[in-house]
Amino acid sequence: MSGETDWMSLTEWVIALRDLHKQAQLGKLPPDELRRYHEERDTLAKAILAAQRLRASPGARGRQALRVARELNVELTVDGRKTQTRTLDLGAGGFAVMLAAPPRTGALVEFTLELEGERKISGKARVLSLQRKGKPYRVAFRFEPLEAEEREDLNTTIFDIALEGVMPKGK
């Protein structure tokens, strides 16, 4: 039966990938398995990103990186003033929040983002865009280069969230 999709094997693949993901988080994968895990993770991320692009408005510039909706605590420091807020969404390239008084586009801010699992990443982010949403503004930030370990923690969190949406945890 050529051309037919074997959905059971897709389910099994996601289950196996979820197990690999857990093992990677625990640091229990040998180098060859870790490499395979990263390849498989990238494959699923690309598939989810392709699906996100299909939902985009016609003519809209599609996302270049996987983005997930999740509220996480973030502290922003703008011109020496600290603000506590929560993310609307998060991706490898940055995050978005709602702010009553946003910094100007292009401004560089400091951030500390609380990832899931009690991990935190800190660094600098640049204001990429502002969108007025009533009184508050939706403010999108682009990360300035992150340290390798922080980038991996971020990608792991994004993948945790993405995996939640692929298949119920009970499977």
Backbone as a chain_set.jsonl record, in Angstrom:
{"seq": "MSGETDWMSLTEWVIALRDLHKQAQLGKLPPDELRRYHEERDTLAKAILAAQRLRASPGARGRQALRVARELNVELTVDGRKTQTRTLDLGAGGFAVMLAAPPRTGALVEFTLELEGERKISGKARVLSLQRKGKPYRVAFRFEPLEAEEREDLNTTIFDIALEGVMPKGK", "coords": {"N": [[0.848, -1.183, 0.0], [1.473, 1.519, -1.104], [2.217, 4.985, -0.513], [0.452, 5.469, 1.55], [-0.023, 6.767, 4.828], [1.429, 5.694, 7.811], [-0.011, 6.013, 10.605], [0.144, 4.941, 13.118], [2.862, 4.367, 13.41], [3.81, 6.965, 13.459], [2.753, 7.876, 15.854], [4.129, 6.155, 17.569], [6.71, 7.064, 17.051], [6.63, 9.684, 18.112], [6.188, 9.07, 20.8], [8.569, 7.693, 21.345], [10.356, 9.781, 20.881], [9.601, 11.535, 22.894], [10.472, 10.052, 25.101], [13.24, 9.991, 24.577], [13.705, 12.715, 24.863], [13.211, 13.105, 27.599], [15.309, 11.543, 28.64], [17.488, 12.977, 27.636], [17.19, 15.377, 29.028], [17.855, 14.505, 31.557], [20.477, 14.057, 31.226], [21.385, 11.588, 30.367], [22.042, 10.489, 27.908], [24.208, 8.917, 25.616], [26.829, 10.301, 23.472], [26.229, 9.686, 20.659], [23.488, 9.05, 20.722], [22.517, 11.431, 21.765], [23.053, 13.167, 19.674], [21.333, 12.047, 17.755], [18.909, 12.535, 19.072], [18.837, 15.396, 19.003], [18.631, 15.76, 16.232], [16.141, 14.514, 15.718], [14.504, 16.089, 17.316], [14.766, 18.538, 15.999], [13.528, 17.845, 13.586], [10.826, 17.451, 14.365], [10.29, 20.027, 15.331], [10.543, 21.542, 12.967], [8.377, 20.513, 11.529], [6.201, 21.358, 13.105], [6.575, 24.111, 12.912], [6.126, 24.442, 10.159], [3.396, 23.848, 10.093], [2.46, 26.001, 11.628], [3.048, 28.077, 9.882], [1.239, 27.54, 7.837], [-1.12, 28.397, 8.961], [-0.864, 31.093, 8.959], [-1.727, 34.444, 7.937], [-2.653, 35.146, 4.536], [-0.019, 36.297, 2.503], [1.413, 37.18, 4.664], [4.527, 37.394, 6.384], [6.093, 34.453, 7.096], [6.824, 32.68, 10.15], [10.179, 32.213, 11.268], [11.239, 30.627, 13.159], [10.341, 28.169, 15.584], [7.642, 28.907, 17.697], [6.036, 29.094, 20.808], [3.041, 29.252, 22.73], [3.033, 30.435, 25.952], [2.814, 31.298, 29.327], [5.278, 32.648, 31.161], [7.238, 33.745, 33.903], [8.883, 36.847, 33.727], [11.447, 39.174, 34.232], [12.049, 42.449, 33.439], [14.469, 44.91, 32.798], [14.53, 48.182, 32.232], [16.102, 51.047, 31.353], [17.182, 51.13, 33.957], [14.945, 50.625, 35.534], [12.995, 48.105, 37.006], [10.666, 45.682, 35.881], [8.122, 43.396, 36.468], [6.625, 40.817, 34.671], [4.688, 38.646, 32.486], [5.327, 36.251, 29.96], [3.785, 36.139, 26.719], [4.202, 34.541, 24.57], [6.874, 32.444, 23.34], [9.991, 31.859, 21.827], [12.881, 30.478, 20.119], [14.149, 32.706, 19.225], [13.204, 34.88, 20.676], [10.768, 36.635, 22.757], [7.413, 37.607, 23.729], [5.538, 40.121, 25.444], [2.982, 41.823, 27.389], [2.827, 45.27, 27.94], [2.203, 48.241, 29.751], [3.559, 50.65, 29.502], [5.625, 50.774, 27.115], [9.113, 50.237, 26.15], [11.01, 52.034, 23.63], [11.013, 51.04, 20.161], [13.718, 49.071, 19.159], [15.182, 49.537, 21.442], [17.482, 48.373, 23.926], [17.175, 45.974, 26.396], [17.514, 44.497, 29.676], [16.949, 41.163, 30.756], [15.47, 38.607, 32.814], [14.434, 35.462, 32.571], [12.19, 33.102, 33.706], [12.352, 29.837, 33.217], [10.651, 26.692, 32.685], [10.824, 24.131, 35.192], [12.377, 25.258, 37.142], [14.565, 26.589, 36.079], [16.511, 29.364, 34.931], [17.133, 31.975, 32.596], [19.244, 34.635, 31.67], [19.926, 37.826, 30.233], [20.37, 40.046, 27.457], [17.935, 41.753, 25.511], [16.428, 42.944, 22.532], [14.017, 45.408, 21.678], [11.735, 44.529, 19.356], [9.253, 44.93, 18.113], [6.209, 46.838, 18.492], [2.818, 46.632, 19.348], [-0.226, 48.122, 19.62], [-2.685, 47.205, 21.892], [-5.399, 47.979, 22.821], [-5.245, 49.581, 25.906], [-2.747, 48.473, 26.91], [0.432, 47.491, 25.379], [1.503, 45.1, 23.026], [4.586, 43.766, 23.179], [7.317, 42.766, 21.418], [10.317, 41.011, 21.82], [13.686, 40.458, 20.814], [16.139, 38.12, 21.42], [19.447, 38.977, 22.33], [22.607, 37.503, 21.506], [22.73, 34.404, 23.228], [24.323, 32.53, 25.864], [25.694, 29.255, 25.256], [24.728, 27.198, 26.978], [22.468, 28.391, 28.12], [20.978, 28.832, 25.817], [20.451, 26.179, 25.097], [18.921, 25.373, 27.343], [16.699, 27.045, 26.946], [15.782, 26.117, 24.402], [15.131, 23.505, 25.131], [13.011, 23.951, 26.921], [11.154, 25.145, 25.159], [10.743, 22.984, 23.465], [9.668, 21.127, 25.283], [7.165, 22.312, 25.745], [6.129, 22.33, 23.142], [5.959, 19.567, 22.657], [3.904, 18.9, 24.412], [1.663, 19.74, 23.032], [1.53, 18.039, 20.872], [0.763, 15.411, 21.413], [-1.416, 13.893, 23.736], [-0.368, 13.585, 27.155], [-0.948, 11.158, 28.326], [-0.572, 9.203, 26.462]], "CA": [[0.0, 0.0, 0.0], [2.376, 2.661, -1.155], [1.594, 6.303, -0.433], [-0.382, 5.637, 2.738], [0.706, 7.133, 6.037], [1.266, 4.786, 8.93], [-0.18, 6.9, 11.751], [0.59, 4.268, 14.326], [4.303, 4.56, 13.541], [3.996, 8.359, 13.848], [2.498, 7.905, 17.306], [5.257, 5.491, 18.223], [7.865, 7.951, 16.922], [6.485, 10.777, 19.082], [6.406, 8.479, 22.13], [10.014, 7.452, 21.462], [11.008, 11.085, 20.973], [9.328, 12.048, 24.245], [11.368, 9.327, 25.998], [14.582, 10.527, 24.326], [13.72, 14.062, 25.433], [13.376, 12.947, 29.057], [16.668, 11.051, 28.889], [18.411, 14.093, 27.367], [17.084, 16.323, 30.146], [18.545, 13.911, 32.7], [21.892, 13.922, 30.89], [21.675, 10.157, 30.314], [22.239, 9.995, 26.546], [25.586, 8.939, 25.094], [26.953, 11.288, 22.388], [25.533, 9.332, 19.418], [22.045, 9.171, 20.977], [22.242, 12.856, 21.929], [23.033, 13.711, 18.317], [20.071, 11.585, 17.148], [17.839, 13.284, 19.748], [18.79, 16.755, 18.447], [18.107, 15.652, 14.863], [14.706, 14.201, 15.806], [13.866, 17.285, 17.873], [14.711, 19.517, 14.905], [12.534, 17.377, 12.623], [9.494, 17.775, 14.878], [10.162, 21.49, 15.381], [10.299, 22.007, 11.598], [7.008, 20.13, 11.159], [5.281, 22.258, 13.819], [6.756, 25.425, 12.299], [5.424, 24.403, 8.865], [1.965, 23.94, 10.388], [2.198, 27.378, 12.052], [3.08, 28.916, 8.683], [0.0, 27.31, 7.091], [-2.192, 29.156, 9.609], [-0.582, 32.533, 8.843], [-2.542, 35.19, 6.976], [-2.052, 35.2, 3.197], [0.894, 37.423, 2.292], [2.179, 37.474, 5.88], [5.854, 36.778, 6.455], [6.013, 33.311, 8.008], [7.808, 32.56, 11.226], [11.435, 31.565, 10.918], [11.579, 29.716, 14.249], [9.207, 27.666, 16.356], [7.19, 29.764, 18.787], [4.988, 28.431, 21.582], [2.307, 30.117, 23.651], [3.22, 30.017, 27.348], [3.069, 32.371, 30.29], [6.415, 32.431, 32.049], [7.65, 34.98, 34.568], [10.06, 37.512, 33.176], [11.769, 40.477, 34.804], [12.685, 43.328, 32.469], [15.091, 46.123, 33.328], [14.561, 49.19, 31.175], [16.618, 52.306, 31.901], [17.371, 50.985, 35.4], [13.685, 50.293, 36.218], [12.617, 46.702, 36.859], [9.25, 45.394, 35.696], [7.771, 41.977, 36.463], [5.488, 40.519, 33.796], [4.655, 37.26, 32.021], [5.384, 36.134, 28.515], [2.621, 35.668, 25.963], [4.752, 33.44, 23.796], [8.305, 32.269, 23.496], [10.649, 31.119, 20.757], [14.342, 30.492, 20.218], [14.628, 34.041, 18.894], [12.753, 35.922, 21.588], [9.516, 36.454, 23.482], [6.516, 38.765, 23.712], [4.827, 40.42, 26.686], [2.123, 43.002, 27.355], [3.333, 46.324, 28.811], [1.433, 49.488, 29.704], [4.46, 51.713, 29.037], [6.715, 50.027, 26.489], [10.303, 50.954, 25.68], [10.935, 52.328, 22.196], [11.502, 50.005, 19.252], [15.168, 49.098, 19.029], [15.822, 49.671, 22.753], [18.096, 47.183, 24.493], [16.77, 45.795, 27.792], [18.005, 43.299, 30.345], [15.843, 40.302, 31.154], [15.656, 37.32, 33.469], [13.273, 34.673, 32.203], [12.065, 31.863, 34.472], [11.921, 28.714, 32.4], [10.041, 25.633, 33.478], [11.814, 23.3, 35.856], [13.176, 26.115, 38.025], [15.736, 27.127, 35.396], [16.396, 30.768, 34.529], [18.154, 32.508, 31.703], [19.345, 36.093, 31.754], [20.712, 38.412, 29.161], [19.846, 41.281, 26.871], [17.004, 41.57, 24.399], [16.122, 44.185, 21.834], [12.604, 45.571, 21.332], [11.59, 44.294, 17.921], [8.031, 45.561, 17.615], [5.153, 47.244, 19.428], [1.466, 46.634, 18.788], [-1.18, 48.607, 20.62], [-3.796, 46.282, 22.128], [-6.154, 48.725, 23.82], [-4.303, 50.389, 26.685], [-1.365, 47.961, 26.901], [1.086, 47.191, 24.108], [2.182, 43.812, 22.873], [5.969, 44.109, 22.879], [8.116, 41.601, 21.029], [11.745, 41.171, 22.069], [14.601, 39.51, 20.182], [17.302, 37.869, 22.26], [20.819, 39.156, 21.896], [23.164, 36.147, 21.622], [22.716, 33.745, 24.535], [25.36, 31.522, 26.101], [25.282, 27.952, 24.726], [23.935, 26.461, 27.971], [21.165, 29.056, 28.224], [20.266, 28.565, 24.561], [19.955, 24.8, 25.183], [17.817, 25.381, 28.316], [15.575, 27.674, 26.268], [15.274, 25.194, 23.394], [14.519, 22.377, 25.835], [11.704, 24.417, 27.403], [10.281, 25.308, 23.989], [10.398, 21.656, 22.986], [8.736, 20.573, 26.28], [5.842, 22.899, 25.487], [5.675, 21.848, 21.835], [5.582, 18.166, 22.794], [2.601, 18.836, 25.079], [0.604, 19.959, 22.052], [1.546, 17.041, 19.813], [0.042, 14.226, 21.806], [-1.711, 13.918, 25.169], [0.656, 12.956, 27.981], [-1.349, 9.807, 28.67], [-0.22, 8.239, 25.389]], "C": [[0.885, 1.235, 0.0], [1.599, 3.971, -1.083], [0.716, 6.509, 0.775], [0.497, 5.939, 3.945], [0.409, 6.126, 7.124], [1.205, 5.622, 10.204], [0.24, 6.242, 13.05], [2.091, 4.458, 14.5], [4.629, 6.015, 13.902], [3.791, 8.511, 15.35], [3.664, 7.285, 18.059], [6.508, 6.364, 18.18], [7.802, 9.084, 17.95], [6.71, 10.256, 20.496], [7.9, 8.239, 22.355], [10.775, 8.764, 21.614], [10.787, 11.7, 22.355], [10.252, 11.363, 25.257], [12.808, 9.818, 25.828], [14.741, 11.903, 24.969], [13.934, 14.001, 26.949], [14.79, 12.504, 29.403], [17.699, 12.163, 28.666], [18.384, 15.101, 28.507], [17.826, 15.816, 31.375], [20.044, 13.736, 32.447], [22.318, 12.477, 30.733], [21.907, 9.607, 28.912], [23.719, 10.023, 26.167], [25.641, 9.867, 23.875], [26.192, 10.947, 21.102], [24.015, 9.446, 19.574], [21.644, 10.636, 21.156], [22.171, 13.539, 20.566], [21.729, 13.317, 17.614], [18.891, 12.332, 17.751], [17.713, 14.692, 19.164], [18.245, 16.754, 17.019], [16.603, 15.424, 14.865], [13.926, 15.41, 16.343], [13.716, 18.352, 16.794], [13.655, 19.13, 13.871], [11.123, 17.73, 13.093], [9.28, 19.286, 14.928], [9.87, 22.058, 13.994], [8.88, 21.676, 11.146], [5.99, 21.049, 11.833], [5.367, 23.659, 13.219], [6.037, 25.493, 10.947], [3.918, 24.518, 9.08], [1.592, 25.352, 10.835], [2.17, 28.311, 10.849], [1.803, 28.753, 7.862], [-1.157, 28.125, 7.655], [-2.01, 30.663, 9.476], [-1.495, 33.162, 7.793], [-1.86, 35.187, 5.61], [-1.192, 36.455, 3.048], [1.73, 37.767, 3.512], [3.528, 36.767, 5.808], [5.791, 35.664, 7.498], [7.1, 33.333, 9.055], [9.039, 31.821, 10.731], [11.843, 30.542, 11.974], [10.311, 29.334, 14.996], [8.903, 28.606, 17.515], [6.044, 29.058, 19.487], [4.323, 29.441, 22.513], [2.502, 29.588, 25.064], [3.475, 31.247, 28.192], [4.182, 31.935, 31.23], [6.784, 33.771, 32.668], [8.902, 35.531, 33.905], [10.22, 38.858, 33.878], [12.535, 41.256, 33.743], [13.297, 44.51, 33.197], [15.283, 47.074, 32.155], [14.984, 50.504, 31.816], [16.705, 52.256, 33.429], [16.108, 50.651, 36.183], [13.301, 48.851, 35.935], [11.104, 46.574, 36.767], [9.069, 43.89, 35.683], [6.557, 41.795, 35.556], [5.544, 39.047, 33.429], [4.683, 37.251, 30.497], [4.016, 35.743, 27.951], [3.032, 34.437, 25.154], [6.269, 33.515, 23.843], [8.836, 31.476, 22.313], [12.148, 31.196, 20.949], [14.9, 31.879, 19.96], [14.215, 35.127, 19.857], [11.434, 35.588, 22.253], [8.683, 37.714, 23.343], [5.814, 38.874, 25.056], [3.855, 41.568, 26.429], [2.683, 44.002, 28.359], [2.492, 47.582, 28.643], [2.277, 50.622, 29.127], [5.687, 51.047, 28.412], [7.936, 50.882, 26.203], [10.18, 51.175, 24.173], [11.464, 51.147, 21.379], [13.006, 50.181, 19.079], [15.898, 49.199, 20.36], [16.364, 48.325, 23.221], [17.711, 47.114, 25.968], [17.465, 44.562, 28.36], [16.796, 42.479, 30.758], [16.346, 39.13, 31.977], [14.351, 36.574, 33.258], [13.286, 33.369, 32.982], [11.511, 30.78, 33.559], [11.263, 27.675, 33.29], [11.135, 24.777, 34.085], [12.794, 24.097, 36.684], [14.481, 26.604, 37.391], [15.45, 28.582, 35.036], [17.47, 31.064, 33.499], [18.105, 34.024, 31.82], [20.186, 36.593, 30.6], [20.122, 39.724, 28.715], [18.935, 40.903, 25.714], [16.685, 42.936, 23.812], [14.636, 44.221, 21.504], [12.493, 45.502, 19.815], [10.36, 44.992, 17.358], [7.073, 45.869, 18.758], [3.828, 47.18, 18.687], [0.521, 47.077, 19.888], [-2.355, 47.645, 20.691], [-4.698, 46.901, 23.187], [-5.185, 49.608, 24.569], [-2.898, 49.8, 26.709], [-0.86, 47.749, 25.473], [1.611, 45.765, 24.15], [3.588, 44.164, 22.4], [6.734, 42.818, 22.594], [9.589, 41.931, 21.201], [12.529, 40.095, 21.317], [15.809, 39.356, 21.103], [18.571, 38.344, 21.575], [21.46, 37.785, 22.107], [23.216, 35.647, 23.062], [23.913, 32.805, 24.64], [24.819, 30.168, 25.644], [24.379, 27.19, 25.698], [22.542, 27.077, 28.118], [20.333, 28.814, 26.977], [19.676, 27.152, 24.585], [18.815, 24.695, 26.192], [16.554, 25.966, 27.69], [14.954, 26.717, 25.254], [14.606, 23.979, 24.016], [13.133, 22.763, 26.347], [10.718, 24.554, 26.247], [9.823, 23.938, 23.499], [9.46, 20.946, 23.965], [7.312, 21.024, 25.961], [5.286, 22.387, 24.159], [5.224, 20.391, 21.917], [4.214, 18.01, 23.467], [1.462, 18.927, 24.068], [0.524, 18.894, 20.971], [0.693, 15.838, 20.16], [-0.233, 14.3, 23.299], [-0.658, 13.121, 25.949], [0.329, 11.502, 28.315], [-0.95, 8.781, 27.643], [1.19, 7.745, 25.577]], "O": [[1.014, 1.912, 1.02], [0.459, 4.05, -1.54], [0.267, 7.63, 1.013], [1.613, 5.433, 4.064], [-0.745, 5.748, 7.33], [2.235, 5.909, 10.815], [0.651, 6.926, 13.987], [2.556, 4.687, 15.617], [5.624, 6.27, 14.58], [4.562, 9.19, 16.028], [4.128, 7.827, 19.062], [7.275, 6.408, 19.142], [8.807, 9.405, 18.584], [7.353, 10.923, 21.306], [8.43, 8.545, 23.423], [11.73, 8.847, 22.387], [11.694, 12.315, 22.916], [10.76, 12.015, 26.169], [13.514, 10.036, 26.813], [15.784, 12.213, 25.546], [14.737, 14.751, 27.505], [15.4, 13.02, 30.341], [18.668, 12.276, 29.418], [19.425, 15.621, 28.909], [18.365, 16.608, 32.148], [20.788, 13.321, 33.336], [23.489, 12.156, 30.94], [21.966, 8.391, 28.731], [24.401, 11.027, 26.37], [24.599, 10.185, 23.303], [25.57, 11.829, 20.511], [23.331, 9.892, 18.652], [20.555, 11.036, 20.745], [21.315, 14.395, 20.341], [21.097, 14.145, 16.958], [17.971, 12.723, 17.032], [16.605, 15.138, 18.863], [17.484, 17.646, 16.641], [15.872, 16.062, 14.106], [12.826, 15.708, 15.876], [12.67, 18.992, 16.686], [12.963, 19.998, 13.339], [10.317, 18.245, 12.317], [8.196, 19.767, 14.599], [9.041, 22.958, 13.858], [8.249, 22.474, 10.453], [5.023, 21.473, 11.199], [4.345, 24.32, 13.037], [5.408, 26.503, 10.634], [3.238, 25.214, 8.326], [0.529, 25.854, 10.469], [1.36, 29.236, 10.8], [1.331, 29.716, 7.257], [-2.07, 28.503, 6.921], [-2.903, 31.43, 9.839], [-1.972, 32.487, 6.88], [-0.632, 35.221, 5.528], [-1.608, 37.547, 3.432], [2.663, 38.564, 3.413], [3.646, 35.681, 5.242], [5.469, 35.917, 8.658], [8.16, 33.929, 8.866], [8.954, 30.926, 9.891], [12.692, 29.688, 11.719], [9.337, 30.086, 15.028], [9.808, 29.044, 18.225], [5.173, 28.486, 18.832], [4.967, 30.362, 23.015], [2.18, 28.434, 25.35], [4.254, 32.125, 27.82], [4.039, 30.978, 31.99], [6.656, 34.814, 32.026], [9.837, 34.803, 33.571], [9.247, 39.582, 34.088], [13.541, 40.782, 33.214], [12.691, 45.051, 34.122], [16.062, 46.827, 31.235], [14.309, 51.013, 32.711], [16.346, 53.217, 34.111], [16.186, 50.413, 37.388], [13.279, 48.417, 34.783], [10.36, 47.258, 37.471], [9.78, 43.182, 34.969], [5.579, 42.534, 35.663], [6.341, 38.289, 33.983], [4.131, 38.135, 29.842], [3.207, 35.104, 28.623], [2.308, 33.445, 25.072], [6.859, 34.489, 24.31], [8.196, 30.53, 21.855], [12.633, 31.896, 21.837], [15.995, 32.205, 20.418], [14.815, 36.202, 19.861], [11.024, 34.429, 22.314], [9.172, 38.753, 22.9], [5.532, 37.874, 25.716], [3.901, 42.206, 25.377], [2.983, 43.639, 29.497], [2.115, 47.944, 27.528], [1.782, 51.45, 28.362], [6.673, 50.786, 29.101], [7.828, 52.097, 26.034], [9.333, 50.563, 23.521], [12.27, 50.355, 21.867], [13.499, 51.291, 18.881], [17.106, 48.971, 20.416], [15.781, 47.276, 22.948], [17.899, 48.081, 26.707], [17.941, 43.701, 27.62], [15.742, 43.031, 31.074], [17.499, 38.715, 31.854], [13.293, 37.007, 33.715], [14.259, 32.618, 32.935], [10.341, 30.811, 33.178], [11.315, 27.777, 34.516], [12.244, 24.705, 33.555], [13.924, 23.661, 36.904], [15.405, 26.991, 38.106], [14.298, 28.977, 34.859], [18.56, 30.492, 33.52], [17.045, 34.61, 32.041], [21.037, 35.882, 30.066], [19.462, 40.424, 29.483], [19.129, 39.893, 25.039], [16.676, 43.947, 24.514], [14.056, 43.212, 21.102], [13.079, 46.309, 19.093], [10.405, 45.573, 16.274], [7.118, 45.259, 19.826], [3.724, 47.617, 17.541], [0.476, 46.475, 20.96], [-2.951, 47.307, 19.668], [-4.762, 46.415, 24.316], [-4.384, 50.312, 23.954], [-1.93, 50.543, 26.544], [-1.617, 47.819, 24.505], [2.097, 45.292, 25.177], [3.761, 44.784, 21.35], [6.785, 41.908, 23.421], [10.053, 42.992, 20.784], [12.078, 38.956, 21.204], [16.422, 40.343, 21.511], [18.749, 38.136, 20.375], [20.895, 36.967, 22.834], [23.668, 36.339, 23.975], [24.445, 32.344, 23.631], [23.606, 29.959, 25.647], [23.379, 26.603, 25.286], [21.551, 26.355, 28.226], [19.122, 28.613, 27.064], [18.543, 26.942, 24.15], [17.834, 23.998, 25.932], [15.46, 25.436, 27.886], [13.738, 26.526, 25.244], [13.617, 23.476, 23.483], [12.185, 21.987, 26.219], [9.571, 24.121, 26.354], [8.655, 23.753, 23.158], [8.551, 20.237, 23.535], [6.383, 20.218, 25.916], [4.106, 22.05, 24.066], [4.218, 20.019, 21.312], [3.455, 17.1, 23.133], [0.428, 18.278, 24.222], [-0.454, 18.848, 20.225], [-0.017, 15.304, 19.308], [0.634, 14.729, 24.06], [-0.131, 12.119, 25.464], [1.233, 10.704, 28.56], [-0.988, 7.585, 27.929], [1.671, 6.935, 24.785]]}, "num_chains": 1, "name": "protein.A"}
